[in-house]
Amino acid sequence: MTHRVLIVGYGSIGQRHLSIVRESSPHSDIRVLRRKPGDTAAGADGCFSSLDDALAFAPQVAIIANPASFHVPVALALARQGCHLLVEKPLSDTPEGVSELLTAAEECGIVLQVAYNLRFSPSLRDFRQRVQSGRIGRVLSIRCETGQHLETWRPGADYRQGVSACRELGGGVLLELSHELDYLRWIFGDIDWVGAWMGRQSALEINVEDTAHLLLGVRNHRAAVNACGPVASLSLDFLRRDPTRRCIAIGEVGSLAWDGIAGSVRVCGGGSSAEFEVLSEHPPVRDETYREQWRHFLSSIENKSSPLVGGRDGLAVLELVKAAWQSMELEGARVRLNQNEGMVAGRG
């Protein structure tokens, strides 16, 4: 099924995908679509500099790893040719045009998977299972944060030239760290409303926001009568010198904590002790989640099944990002999400 593979884009994430595909499919014909004629790609069987040439190659699967603002046009052309797609996160930099891509994928019967690879983290999966099994009772509140100083993201590279630093390429902390928006939906449920503040607080030479603070109203059908569902607070930044990725769920009978850097899940069960107890530890292994993501993608193609992270999940994240920016423009007013009626802004 993977005799002809196309990788679109050859930045750091494209190179990572190429390495993983070559490792798992050593005899596949792997080509890379790059911007400039004459560019090469270590480990690939060749490069294209035009989309027409890439389409003539007739790839069976493609990994879309160019800047987010260019995802949809390339993915749409490949989808209409019957090519299965693994699209790097975020699915795009805006919801506009995404529905057309999703429709094309459905009509052509292809798998469209969005690369929110944290869903394949063993520790995050364990955290989700324990939350949903009722380990801490009904969830009342959620605290979530992630951050790392942008200069340390890709050692040896100039952060000012990267996608993360450039609005035109789909950068900014909200899109670049949208993993958190995806896994909050996956673990706790759909989001009803968003309130947000975002801005640039550092001296980083970027034209995007480096900090975002969001409040998210989670839809929860288990809420008590006259009680609201849980509210999640989410903080994202390009500032921290201490890399951080964690989430704490506060429930009726205890608190459950996930540390994505350590790969641990801990619980504080209440009672006379206020100490957290380690439930499990899965220290992250480099590229582990990317390999599992690739295997899942191939399995979905082979079994003709829906992927764990589908196109509509990717669109839902983009709708949340759009709502956050609308809230910012409204000085933090809540923006409600309604799949049937669009977004509605309101106070309170």
N, C-alpha and C positions, 0 to 999 in steps of 0.2 A: 504493500500500500504506500510505502514511502520511497519509491524508486526515484522520484524527482521532487526535490524540496527546494523551495525558494525562501531566502531570508531577505527581508526588505529593511535595509539600514545596517550599518556596520559600526555603530558606536559601541560603548562598553556592553550594553545589554544585547546587541546583535551578535557581538563576539562571543558572549556567554552562551547564547542559544546555539550558535554554530558549533561550539565545542561539545555541547550536550548531544546535539543531533548526530554529529560525527561519531561520538562515543557509542551511541545506541544503534546507529545504522551505518556501520563503516563502509558498506558497499553502495550506499545511495549516491545519486548524482545531486550534489548540493551546490546551488548557485546563489549569488548575492546580488541584489539590486542596489547599486550605489549611485551617487549623483554625478561623478565625473568620469568621462571616458578614460580608460587606461588604469583605473583603480584596481587593485588586487585585494584579495582577502585570504589570509593564511588559513589553510585547512579546507577551503572551498575548491570546487572543480571549475570555477569560472565566475566572472562577474558580468553584469549587464549595467548599462548606464541609461537605458530607456525602458519605460513600462511596456511599450510594444514588444520589445525584444524579450522581456521577461514573460509576457503572455504567450509569445510564440514558443517558448520553452515548455508550455503546458504543464506547470507544476501540479502535482496532486495535493500537496499541502504547502502552506506558506505561513511563515511567522512574520507578522507585521511589527517591526521594531524601529521604525523611523520616528521622528518627532510626532507627538500626538495630533498636532494640527494638520498633519498630512495623512493620518490613518485612513479616514473614510474613503477618499477617492480611489486609493490604491486597493483597499480591501473590497470595495464595491466592484471594481473591474475584475478582480480575481474571483469573487463570489459568483458573478454572472457567467464565468467560464467553468464553474463547477469545482473550484479549488477549496478544500477545507482550510479554515483559518484559525490560527492562534494569534490573537491581537494583544500586544503589550498594553498594560494599563497606563493611563486611562484609555478607554475605548476611543475617545476623541478629546478635544478641548472644549467642546460645546455639544449640547444635545441635538442641535440642528443637523439634519442630514442622516442621523443615526437610524431613524425609523426606516428609511429607504434601504439601508444596508441590511437591517434585520429582516425586512420583507424579502429582499433578494435571497438571503441565506435560506429562508424557509421555502421559498418557491423552487430553489435549485437543490434543495435537500442536502445542504452541506452542514458540517459541524462548525459552529462559530463559538470559540471559547475565548474568554477574556483572561489575561494572565495576572490575576490576583493570586500570586503564588503562596501568600500567607495561609490560604485555606488548606494548603497541603502541609502545614507545619504540624508535627505530631503534638507539640505542647498546646497549640491553639485549638486543635481538634479535641484534645482531652479537656481543656477548659470549657469548650462549648458543650461537650457531652455532660459534664458535671453540672453546668448551669441548667441545661434543659431537662436533666433527670431530677431536678428539684433538690440538689445537694444543700442549697442554702434557702430553700423555700421560694416564695414568690419574690422576684427581683423588684426592688424599690427604686434603686438609683445606680448609676454607672459612672465611673471616672476613668477616663482614657487619655493617654498622652504619649506622644512620640516626638523625638527631636534629635538632631545631630548637626553639628556645625557644618555648613555647606562646603567649606574649604577642605574638610577631611573625607568627603564622600568618595572621591575618586583620586587617590594619591597619584601624583605625577601629572595630573591633568589640570588645566586652568579652569577653575569653576566658572569664570566669567564667560567662557565660550560654550558652556554646556547648556543642554535643554532646560535644566532646572532654573537657570538664571534669566531666561528669556521668555517674555509673555507671548511673542509671536510664534514660538515653538511649542506652546502648551506647558510652560513652566509655572513656577510658583508653588508655595508649600501646600496649597489645598489640593491641587491636581497631582503633584508629585508624591504626596503622602496620603493619597486617597484609599490606600489599603484599609485604613481605619474605618472609613465610611462603609466600605464593602463588608468588613467582618462584623461591624456593629449590626448591620442589617441581617447578616447571616446567622448571628448568634441570638440576637434579642428580638428581631422582627422589623417590620416596615416602619418608616419614620413618618409621623403625621405633620410635624412642623419643625422649622429651623429658625434659630436666632443666632446672629453672628457679628463678630468684630474681626477685621483683618487689616494688616498694614505692614509697613517696613519699618523696623525698629533699629536695625543694625547699620553698620557702615559697609556692609557687603555691596559690591558693585554689581547690582542687579536691577532690573526694572519690574520686578514682581514682588508680591508680598512674601515676607520671611516669617510671619507669625499669623496664626489663626486661632481664635477661640470660638467654639460653637456650643450651643445648647441644642439638643435634639430631643424632641418629644416622641417616644417610642410607642407605637400602637401595641397594646397588650390586652388581649381579651380575658386574661386572668385577673385583671384588676378588681378590687373589691367594689361593691356598690358605692357610687358617689366618689370614688377615688380615681385619680388619673393614672395612666400607665407610667412606667419609669421614665425619668429624664436622664439623658446622658450628657455629661460635659466632656468636650473633646478639645485638647490643646495640641497644636502642631507647630513646629518651628524648625528653622535652619540655623539656630543659634547655639544650642547646647554643646558645651565641651565634654559633657558626660553623656554619651549616646544612650538613649532611653526609648523603650517601647514596652508599655504595660497597660493593663486594664484591670480594674477592680469592680466587681459586681457586688453590690450591697443588698442582701436579702433579708427576709423576715427572721431567719434563724441563724444568720452568719454572713460572712463575707468571703468571696472567692477571688483570688488574685492571680493574674497571669503576667509573667515577665518574659517578654519575647527575646531579650538579650541572653538571659540565663537559660531559657527554655524550661521554666519551672511553673508549676501550678501549686498554690498554697491555699489553705483554708483557715479561717478563724471562726470557730463554731459557737462562740458566745459562752455563756455560763460564767464560772468564776475566773476562767483564763482568758486573757486578751491577746495571747500569743498566736502567731500564725504557725501552722503545721504544714510541712512540705508533703504534698500528696504524690507528686510525680516530677521527674526531671528528665528532660530530653534536650541536652545541650545541642544547639544548632550545628549542623555539619554543612560546610560550604556547598552550595548548589543542590543540596538535598531536595529542597522544595521545588526547584526548577526541574530536576530530573523526574520527580513524582508527577509534576504538572504535565510534562511531555508524555509520560507513560499514560496518564489519564486521557489526554487528548487523543492519542492513538487508539486507546481502548474504546473511546466514544465513537470514533470513526468505524472501527471494526464491528462493534456491536450495534451500530446505528442508534445510539442512545444519547440523551441530552447530557451535556457536560455539567460538571459541578458549578462552574461559573459561566453562565450563558450570556448572550448579547443583551438580554433584558436586564440582567444584573448590572452590566456595564452602563446601560442607559440610566438605570435608577441612581447610580452614583453621580452621573453627570447632572441629573435633575436636582440632586442634593447640593451639588456645587453651585448650580445656577441659583437655587433658592438662597444659599448662603450669601452670594453676592447681592441679591435683591434685598436681603435683610440688612446688609451693610449699608446699602444706599438709603434704606429707611431708618437709619440710626438704631439698628438692632431690633426693630420690630419683628415679631414672628411672621414667617412666611409659611403658610400651610400648603401641604402637598396633597392634591387630589387627583388620582389617575384619570378620572373621568372629566374633570372640569379644569385641569391645570392648576396653577398656583394662585393662592389668594393671600394677600398681605393683610395683617391686622395687628392691633395692639392687644396686650394682656396675655 
